[in-house]
């Protein structure tokens, strides 16, 4: 079996889209006769606290479903103190640097980006060792940080990040971009770079729709995932208007906005807002079987970003209420996956919710079945990976 290594900042049992998509790639390569290993930090996401099984450990090697996972030490933190966050980032980066420098690694390595510092260190060391570097880009950084006002344009940090970005694109053997916009951006900088589209398709192994549409019940809309700056779920819950509508909004998740959200939802009794803890993927899918519509928001239009939730919930049969603009909007419209509200326009969002509230349950049930069948055909991870293997990407 041919060996391949994946370097990522997240991996299960950590929860969330970032960990899920890397695990799915690892498992799919393993199914295609690759001997896959993963390097990542000790599990700590999203709370910035080491999971109980990793406390007191310097490194851990474990086997998860046939994947060898090497977890290196990190000083975990989600502190708002910049110095503490820098120490946290540098702790794993230093461990990764020395590990890659002195340990034997496979000839082929997939490097996840962002985070930029992790991908820069990985690409730097691996290029010295003449490895085949497959750079898997899920977001354009630092461009996304500028759009989210998380980084000031032309600041020292911005210029430093631009240097990292250009370096990793230049040194990578080839690039996997998770949107057409990502590939277009890379080719504006390096026109001759080999780039391939790699969507974050799920691997549910579900042959028949498992959703139940409950008559004489409110339309249940849900958000499930990270409660961070980019998603803007707190602002969404502040500005959404469900009064007088036969609609509920349920939030499943964890992250920076969790405390604010819990306080807001507990005070908004008329709004039919409900908060639930973050669940692991399997348990979440079981809980969602009686729900009706998935809302996928972004705080602002982020160039290059296509939320994997579009594919995740479309493949389960959920109609999508998309509120994020960009390429994701195009995917929802072209595949008839649901409704699109103009990003940042809460009047338009509330109008779309009014439309959804008036949809009969029989119509919703039909939509679910049509979306499930469409997504099963179009969002096929097996075919995507096999096509990339045939093109000798991996």
KEROKE-330030 format. One record per residue (C-alpha): z, y negated, x negated. Coordinates in steps of 0.5 Angstrom, whole numbers, padded with zeros to 4 digits. Example, Ala and Ser with C-alpha at 12.3 -4.5 7.8 and 13.67 -1.06 7.14 Angstrom:
BEGIN
zz=0016&yy=0009&xx=-0025 $
zz=0014&yy=0002&xx=-0027 $
REM end
This chain:
BEGIN
zz=0000&yy=0000&xx=0000 $
zz=-0002&yy=-0007&xx=-0002 $
zz=0004&yy=-0011&xx=-0004 $
zz=0005&yy=-0018&xx=-0001 $
zz=0011&yy=-0023&xx=-0001 $
zz=0012&yy=-0029&xx=0004 $
zz=0017&yy=-0035&xx=0002 $
zz=0020&yy=-0038&xx=0008 $
zz=0026&yy=-0043&xx=0010 $
zz=0027&yy=-0039&xx=0016 $
zz=0027&yy=-0031&xx=0018 $
zz=0031&yy=-0027&xx=0024 $
zz=0037&yy=-0026&xx=0026 $
zz=0036&yy=-0034&xx=0026 $
zz=0033&yy=-0036&xx=0032 $
zz=0027&yy=-0041&xx=0034 $
zz=0020&yy=-0041&xx=0033 $
zz=0019&yy=-0042&xx=0026 $
zz=0023&yy=-0036&xx=0025 $
zz=0019&yy=-0032&xx=0030 $
zz=0012&yy=-0034&xx=0027 $
zz=0014&yy=-0032&xx=0020 $
zz=0017&yy=-0025&xx=0023 $
zz=0011&yy=-0024&xx=0027 $
zz=0006&yy=-0025&xx=0021 $
zz=0010&yy=-0020&xx=0017 $
zz=0011&yy=-0015&xx=0022 $
zz=0003&yy=-0015&xx=0023 $
zz=0001&yy=-0015&xx=0016 $
zz=0006&yy=-0009&xx=0015 $
zz=0002&yy=-0005&xx=0021 $
zz=-0004&yy=-0007&xx=0017 $
zz=-0001&yy=-0002&xx=0011 $
zz=0001&yy=-0008&xx=0007 $
zz=0008&yy=-0007&xx=0004 $
zz=0011&yy=-0014&xx=0006 $
zz=0017&yy=-0017&xx=0003 $
zz=0020&yy=-0024&xx=0005 $
zz=0025&yy=-0029&xx=0001 $
zz=0029&yy=-0034&xx=0005 $
zz=0036&yy=-0037&xx=0005 $
zz=0042&yy=-0034&xx=0008 $
zz=0042&yy=-0034&xx=0015 $
zz=0045&yy=-0041&xx=0018 $
zz=0040&yy=-0044&xx=0022 $
zz=0040&yy=-0048&xx=0027 $
zz=0048&yy=-0050&xx=0026 $
zz=0048&yy=-0050&xx=0019 $
zz=0053&yy=-0045&xx=0018 $
zz=0053&yy=-0038&xx=0015 $
zz=0052&yy=-0033&xx=0020 $
zz=0059&yy=-0028&xx=0019 $
zz=0055&yy=-0023&xx=0016 $
zz=0053&yy=-0027&xx=0010 $
zz=0059&yy=-0031&xx=0009 $
zz=0062&yy=-0030&xx=0002 $
zz=0055&yy=-0027&xx=-0001 $
zz=0051&yy=-0030&xx=-0006 $
zz=0045&yy=-0026&xx=-0004 $
zz=0043&yy=-0020&xx=0000 $
zz=0037&yy=-0015&xx=0001 $
zz=0036&yy=-0012&xx=0007 $
zz=0031&yy=-0008&xx=0011 $
zz=0029&yy=-0011&xx=0018 $
zz=0024&yy=-0007&xx=0022 $
zz=0020&yy=-0004&xx=0015 $
zz=0020&yy=-0011&xx=0012 $
zz=0025&yy=-0012&xx=0005 $
zz=0028&yy=-0019&xx=0006 $
zz=0031&yy=-0022&xx=0000 $
zz=0036&yy=-0028&xx=0002 $
zz=0038&yy=-0033&xx=-0003 $
zz=0045&yy=-0037&xx=-0003 $
zz=0044&yy=-0044&xx=0000 $
zz=0049&yy=-0049&xx=0001 $
zz=0048&yy=-0050&xx=0009 $
zz=0049&yy=-0056&xx=0013 $
zz=0046&yy=-0060&xx=0018 $
zz=0050&yy=-0066&xx=0016 $
zz=0048&yy=-0073&xx=0018 $
zz=0050&yy=-0075&xx=0011 $
zz=0044&yy=-0076&xx=0007 $
zz=0047&yy=-0074&xx=0000 $
zz=0050&yy=-0067&xx=0003 $
zz=0043&yy=-0066&xx=0006 $
zz=0040&yy=-0067&xx=-0001 $
zz=0045&yy=-0062&xx=-0004 $
zz=0043&yy=-0057&xx=0002 $
zz=0036&yy=-0057&xx=0000 $
zz=0037&yy=-0057&xx=-0007 $
zz=0041&yy=-0051&xx=-0007 $
zz=0036&yy=-0046&xx=-0004 $
zz=0031&yy=-0049&xx=-0008 $
zz=0034&yy=-0048&xx=-0015 $
zz=0036&yy=-0041&xx=-0013 $
zz=0028&yy=-0040&xx=-0011 $
zz=0026&yy=-0043&xx=-0017 $
zz=0030&yy=-0039&xx=-0022 $
zz=0028&yy=-0032&xx=-0018 $
zz=0021&yy=-0034&xx=-0018 $
zz=0021&yy=-0035&xx=-0025 $
zz=0024&yy=-0029&xx=-0028 $
zz=0023&yy=-0024&xx=-0022 $
zz=0017&yy=-0020&xx=-0022 $
zz=0013&yy=-0022&xx=-0015 $
zz=0007&yy=-0019&xx=-0012 $
zz=0000&yy=-0021&xx=-0014 $
zz=-0001&yy=-0024&xx=-0007 $
zz=0004&yy=-0029&xx=-0004 $
zz=0004&yy=-0033&xx=0003 $
zz=0008&yy=-0040&xx=0002 $
zz=0010&yy=-0043&xx=0009 $
zz=0010&yy=-0051&xx=0009 $
zz=0014&yy=-0055&xx=0011 $
zz=0019&yy=-0056&xx=0008 $
zz=0015&yy=-0059&xx=0002 $
zz=0020&yy=-0058&xx=-0003 $
zz=0021&yy=-0051&xx=-0002 $
zz=0013&yy=-0050&xx=-0002 $
zz=0012&yy=-0055&xx=-0008 $
zz=0017&yy=-0051&xx=-0012 $
zz=0014&yy=-0044&xx=-0010 $
zz=0007&yy=-0046&xx=-0011 $
zz=0009&yy=-0049&xx=-0018 $
zz=0012&yy=-0043&xx=-0021 $
zz=0007&yy=-0038&xx=-0017 $
zz=0001&yy=-0042&xx=-0020 $
zz=0004&yy=-0041&xx=-0027 $
zz=0004&yy=-0034&xx=-0026 $
zz=-0003&yy=-0034&xx=-0023 $
zz=-0002&yy=-0031&xx=-0017 $
zz=-0006&yy=-0031&xx=-0010 $
zz=-0003&yy=-0037&xx=-0006 $
zz=-0004&yy=-0037&xx=0001 $
zz=-0001&yy=-0043&xx=0004 $
zz=0001&yy=-0043&xx=0011 $
zz=0001&yy=-0050&xx=0014 $
zz=0005&yy=-0051&xx=0021 $
zz=0006&yy=-0058&xx=0021 $
zz=0003&yy=-0064&xx=0017 $
zz=0008&yy=-0067&xx=0012 $
zz=0010&yy=-0073&xx=0011 $
zz=0005&yy=-0075&xx=0016 $
zz=0009&yy=-0072&xx=0022 $
zz=0015&yy=-0075&xx=0019 $
zz=0012&yy=-0082&xx=0019 $
zz=0010&yy=-0081&xx=0027 $
zz=0017&yy=-0079&xx=0029 $
zz=0020&yy=-0085&xx=0025 $
zz=0024&yy=-0080&xx=0021 $
zz=0021&yy=-0083&xx=0014 $
zz=0019&yy=-0090&xx=0013 $
zz=0011&yy=-0091&xx=0011 $
zz=0010&yy=-0093&xx=0003 $
zz=0017&yy=-0092&xx=0002 $
zz=0019&yy=-0088&xx=-0005 $
zz=0021&yy=-0082&xx=-0001 $
zz=0014&yy=-0082&xx=0003 $
zz=0010&yy=-0083&xx=-0004 $
zz=0014&yy=-0077&xx=-0007 $
zz=0012&yy=-0073&xx=-0001 $
zz=0005&yy=-0075&xx=-0001 $
zz=0005&yy=-0073&xx=-0009 $
zz=0008&yy=-0066&xx=-0007 $
zz=0003&yy=-0065&xx=-0001 $
zz=-0003&yy=-0066&xx=-0005 $
zz=0000&yy=-0062&xx=-0011 $
zz=0001&yy=-0056&xx=-0006 $
zz=-0006&yy=-0057&xx=-0003 $
zz=-0010&yy=-0057&xx=-0009 $
zz=-0006&yy=-0051&xx=-0013 $
zz=-0006&yy=-0046&xx=-0007 $
zz=-0012&yy=-0041&xx=-0007 $
zz=-0013&yy=-0042&xx=0000 $
zz=-0010&yy=-0045&xx=0006 $
zz=-0008&yy=-0042&xx=0013 $
zz=-0008&yy=-0048&xx=0018 $
zz=-0005&yy=-0047&xx=0025 $
zz=-0009&yy=-0053&xx=0028 $
zz=-0016&yy=-0055&xx=0027 $
zz=-0013&yy=-0062&xx=0026 $
zz=-0009&yy=-0059&xx=0020 $
zz=-0016&yy=-0056&xx=0017 $
zz=-0019&yy=-0063&xx=0018 $
zz=-0014&yy=-0066&xx=0014 $
zz=-0014&yy=-0062&xx=0008 $
zz=-0021&yy=-0062&xx=0008 $
zz=-0021&yy=-0070&xx=0008 $
zz=-0017&yy=-0069&xx=0001 $
zz=-0020&yy=-0063&xx=-0002 $
zz=-0027&yy=-0062&xx=0001 $
zz=-0028&yy=-0055&xx=-0002 $
zz=-0022&yy=-0052&xx=-0001 $
zz=-0022&yy=-0045&xx=0003 $
zz=-0019&yy=-0046&xx=0010 $
zz=-0018&yy=-0041&xx=0016 $
zz=-0015&yy=-0043&xx=0023 $
zz=-0009&yy=-0038&xx=0024 $
zz=-0006&yy=-0040&xx=0031 $
zz=0002&yy=-0038&xx=0032 $
zz=0000&yy=-0033&xx=0037 $
zz=0005&yy=-0028&xx=0040 $
zz=0006&yy=-0021&xx=0039 $
zz=0009&yy=-0019&xx=0046 $
zz=0006&yy=-0012&xx=0047 $
zz=0006&yy=-0013&xx=0054 $
zz=0000&yy=-0010&xx=0058 $
zz=0003&yy=-0012&xx=0065 $
zz=0006&yy=-0018&xx=0068 $
zz=0013&yy=-0018&xx=0068 $
zz=0015&yy=-0025&xx=0072 $
zz=0018&yy=-0025&xx=0079 $
zz=0016&yy=-0031&xx=0084 $
zz=0022&yy=-0031&xx=0088 $
zz=0020&yy=-0034&xx=0095 $
zz=0025&yy=-0039&xx=0099 $
zz=0028&yy=-0041&xx=0092 $
zz=0027&yy=-0048&xx=0088 $
zz=0021&yy=-0048&xx=0083 $
zz=0025&yy=-0047&xx=0076 $
zz=0022&yy=-0050&xx=0070 $
zz=0025&yy=-0049&xx=0064 $
zz=0025&yy=-0051&xx=0056 $
zz=0027&yy=-0046&xx=0051 $
zz=0028&yy=-0048&xx=0044 $
zz=0030&yy=-0053&xx=0039 $
zz=0034&yy=-0059&xx=0041 $
zz=0031&yy=-0064&xx=0036 $
zz=0028&yy=-0071&xx=0035 $
zz=0021&yy=-0068&xx=0035 $
zz=0022&yy=-0065&xx=0042 $
zz=0025&yy=-0071&xx=0045 $
zz=0029&yy=-0066&xx=0050 $
zz=0035&yy=-0071&xx=0051 $
zz=0030&yy=-0077&xx=0053 $
zz=0026&yy=-0073&xx=0058 $
zz=0033&yy=-0071&xx=0061 $
zz=0035&yy=-0078&xx=0062 $
zz=0028&yy=-0080&xx=0065 $
zz=0026&yy=-0074&xx=0069 $
zz=0027&yy=-0075&xx=0077 $
zz=0028&yy=-0069&xx=0081 $
zz=0032&yy=-0072&xx=0086 $
zz=0029&yy=-0070&xx=0093 $
zz=0025&yy=-0065&xx=0090 $
zz=0025&yy=-0057&xx=0091 $
zz=0025&yy=-0057&xx=0083 $
zz=0030&yy=-0055&xx=0078 $
zz=0030&yy=-0056&xx=0070 $
zz=0034&yy=-0051&xx=0066 $
zz=0035&yy=-0052&xx=0058 $
zz=0036&yy=-0046&xx=0053 $
zz=0037&yy=-0048&xx=0046 $
zz=0041&yy=-0051&xx=0041 $
zz=0040&yy=-0057&xx=0036 $
zz=0042&yy=-0064&xx=0034 $
zz=0042&yy=-0066&xx=0041 $
zz=0046&yy=-0061&xx=0044 $
zz=0052&yy=-0065&xx=0045 $
zz=0049&yy=-0071&xx=0048 $
zz=0045&yy=-0066&xx=0053 $
zz=0051&yy=-0062&xx=0055 $
zz=0055&yy=-0069&xx=0057 $
zz=0049&yy=-0072&xx=0061 $
zz=0047&yy=-0066&xx=0065 $
zz=0055&yy=-0065&xx=0067 $
zz=0054&yy=-0072&xx=0069 $
zz=0048&yy=-0072&xx=0073 $
zz=0050&yy=-0067&xx=0079 $
zz=0044&yy=-0070&xx=0084 $
zz=0039&yy=-0068&xx=0079 $
zz=0039&yy=-0060&xx=0079 $
zz=0039&yy=-0060&xx=0071 $
zz=0042&yy=-0054&xx=0068 $
zz=0044&yy=-0052&xx=0061 $
zz=0044&yy=-0046&xx=0057 $
zz=0046&yy=-0043&xx=0050 $
zz=0040&yy=-0041&xx=0046 $
zz=0039&yy=-0034&xx=0046 $
zz=0035&yy=-0029&xx=0042 $
zz=0028&yy=-0028&xx=0044 $
zz=0028&yy=-0021&xx=0047 $
zz=0034&yy=-0023&xx=0052 $
zz=0031&yy=-0030&xx=0053 $
zz=0025&yy=-0027&xx=0056 $
zz=0029&yy=-0022&xx=0060 $
zz=0033&yy=-0028&xx=0063 $
zz=0026&yy=-0032&xx=0064 $
zz=0023&yy=-0027&xx=0069 $
zz=0025&yy=-0030&xx=0075 $
zz=0023&yy=-0037&xx=0073 $
zz=0016&yy=-0041&xx=0074 $
zz=0014&yy=-0046&xx=0070 $
zz=0015&yy=-0048&xx=0062 $
zz=0015&yy=-0055&xx=0060 $
zz=0013&yy=-0056&xx=0053 $
zz=0015&yy=-0063&xx=0051 $
zz=0014&yy=-0067&xx=0044 $
zz=0017&yy=-0074&xx=0043 $
zz=0010&yy=-0077&xx=0041 $
zz=0003&yy=-0075&xx=0039 $
zz=0004&yy=-0071&xx=0032 $
zz=-0003&yy=-0070&xx=0029 $
zz=-0004&yy=-0063&xx=0027 $
zz=0002&yy=-0060&xx=0031 $
zz=0001&yy=-0055&xx=0036 $
zz=0007&yy=-0052&xx=0039 $
zz=0007&yy=-0045&xx=0039 $
zz=0011&yy=-0045&xx=0046 $
zz=0004&yy=-0046&xx=0049 $
zz=0002&yy=-0039&xx=0047 $
zz=0009&yy=-0036&xx=0047 $
zz=0010&yy=-0037&xx=0055 $
zz=0002&yy=-0037&xx=0057 $
zz=0002&yy=-0030&xx=0054 $
zz=0008&yy=-0028&xx=0059 $
zz=0004&yy=-0031&xx=0064 $
zz=0008&yy=-0038&xx=0065 $
zz=0004&yy=-0044&xx=0067 $
zz=0005&yy=-0050&xx=0062 $
zz=0007&yy=-0057&xx=0064 $
zz=0005&yy=-0060&xx=0057 $
zz=0007&yy=-0067&xx=0055 $
zz=0006&yy=-0067&xx=0048 $
zz=-0002&yy=-0070&xx=0047 $
zz=-0006&yy=-0068&xx=0041 $
zz=-0010&yy=-0061&xx=0040 $
zz=-0004&yy=-0058&xx=0045 $
zz=-0007&yy=-0062&xx=0051 $
zz=-0014&yy=-0059&xx=0049 $
zz=-0012&yy=-0052&xx=0049 $
zz=-0008&yy=-0053&xx=0056 $
zz=-0014&yy=-0056&xx=0059 $
zz=-0019&yy=-0051&xx=0056 $
zz=-0016&yy=-0045&xx=0058 $
zz=-0013&yy=-0047&xx=0065 $
zz=-0006&yy=-0046&xx=0063 $
zz=-0003&yy=-0051&xx=0068 $
zz=-0002&yy=-0059&xx=0068 $
zz=-0002&yy=-0064&xx=0063 $
zz=0002&yy=-0071&xx=0063 $
zz=0000&yy=-0076&xx=0058 $
zz=0005&yy=-0076&xx=0052 $
zz=0011&yy=-0081&xx=0053 $
zz=0009&yy=-0083&xx=0060 $
zz=0015&yy=-0081&xx=0064 $
zz=0012&yy=-0084&xx=0070 $
zz=0006&yy=-0079&xx=0069 $
zz=0011&yy=-0073&xx=0068 $
zz=0014&yy=-0075&xx=0074 $
zz=0008&yy=-0075&xx=0078 $
zz=0006&yy=-0068&xx=0075 $
zz=0013&yy=-0065&xx=0077 $
zz=0012&yy=-0068&xx=0084 $
zz=0005&yy=-0064&xx=0085 $
zz=0009&yy=-0058&xx=0082 $
zz=0014&yy=-0058&xx=0087 $
zz=0009&yy=-0058&xx=0093 $
zz=0005&yy=-0052&xx=0090 $
zz=0007&yy=-0046&xx=0094 $
zz=0010&yy=-0040&xx=0091 $
zz=0004&yy=-0035&xx=0093 $
zz=0000&yy=-0040&xx=0089 $
zz=0004&yy=-0040&xx=0083 $
zz=0004&yy=-0033&xx=0083 $
zz=-0003&yy=-0033&xx=0083 $
zz=-0003&yy=-0038&xx=0077 $
zz=0002&yy=-0033&xx=0073 $
zz=-0003&yy=-0027&xx=0074 $
zz=-0009&yy=-0031&xx=0072 $
zz=-0006&yy=-0035&xx=0066 $
zz=-0003&yy=-0028&xx=0064 $
zz=-0010&yy=-0025&xx=0064 $
zz=-0013&yy=-0031&xx=0060 $
zz=-0008&yy=-0031&xx=0055 $
zz=-0008&yy=-0023&xx=0054 $
zz=-0015&yy=-0024&xx=0052 $
zz=-0015&yy=-0031&xx=0048 $
zz=-0009&yy=-0031&xx=0044 $
zz=-0009&yy=-0024&xx=0041 $
zz=-0005&yy=-0024&xx=0034 $
zz=-0008&yy=-0017&xx=0033 $
zz=-0015&yy=-0019&xx=0033 $
zz=-0013&yy=-0025&xx=0029 $
zz=-0010&yy=-0022&xx=0023 $
zz=-0015&yy=-0016&xx=0023 $
zz=-0021&yy=-0022&xx=0022 $
zz=-0017&yy=-0025&xx=0017 $
zz=-0016&yy=-0019&xx=0013 $
zz=-0024&yy=-0017&xx=0014 $
zz=-0025&yy=-0024&xx=0011 $
zz=-0020&yy=-0022&xx=0005 $
zz=-0015&yy=-0028&xx=0006 $
zz=-0009&yy=-0023&xx=0005 $
REM end
